[in-house]
Amino acid sequence: MRALASAIMPLTAAGFGQGVGPSTVGELNDALKNDFGARAVRYSLLSAAVMTTVGACRHAAAPPRRSRPRGCM
């Protein structure tokens, strides 16, 4: 079971990172095109970088996970 989880986690991360990420940035680029013109690419890629940084900071600031009580699996 641990090996299956170790295989599924990178597959899921790669699927979101290479599948959902570029299409989201592209849709954001299309939405910003009317307001910013050629600079829309810059802002849509910047938003992806900012959101990644925000997520990493929130992950780092999260409280540590509590250990399980005895008797639980």
N, C-alpha and C positions, 0 to 999 in steps of 0.2 A: 504494500500500500504506500509506503514511503517513496519507493521508486516511481510509482505512478504519479504521485503528487509532484515529485521532482521533475518529471517529464512534462506534466501539464502546465506548470507555472511558467516556464520559459516560452512554451508554445502560445499561451494566452498573452503574455507580455509582448511577444513578437507580433502576434495578430493585431493587437491594439496599436502598437507602435508603428507598424508598417502598413496597416490597413486603415484604421480609423484616423490616425493623426494627419496624414497627407490630405485625405479627403476633407477633413474638418478645416484645415488651413486653406485649402482651395475654395471651399464654400465661403469662408470668412473673407478671403481675397475678393471673391465676386461681390460680396455684400459691400465691401469698402471701396470698390472700384469707382462708383459714382461720386463719392465724396473726396477721395484722395488721388484718383488717377493712377499714375505709374508708381506712386509711393505706397499704394495699397499692399503690394507684395512685402515691402519692408515692415509694415505694421502688422500684417497677418503672421509673418514669421516671428516678429518680436513678441506677439501675444502668446505664441506657443512656448517660447523661451521663458517668458515671465510666469506662465502658469506652471511650468515644470519647476521653476525655482520656488514658487509659492508652495507647491506640493511637497518639495523636499524640506523646506523650512518647517512646515506643519508636521511632517513625519519626525523631524529631529526634535521638535518641541513637545511631542506627545509624551504622556506619562509612561513609565515603564509598565510592562505587562505584569499582572499579578500571577503568582504561581498557583497552581491548582491545589485545592485542599487534598489531604491524604484520603485514599480510598477511591479517588476518581481515576479513570483511565486516561 
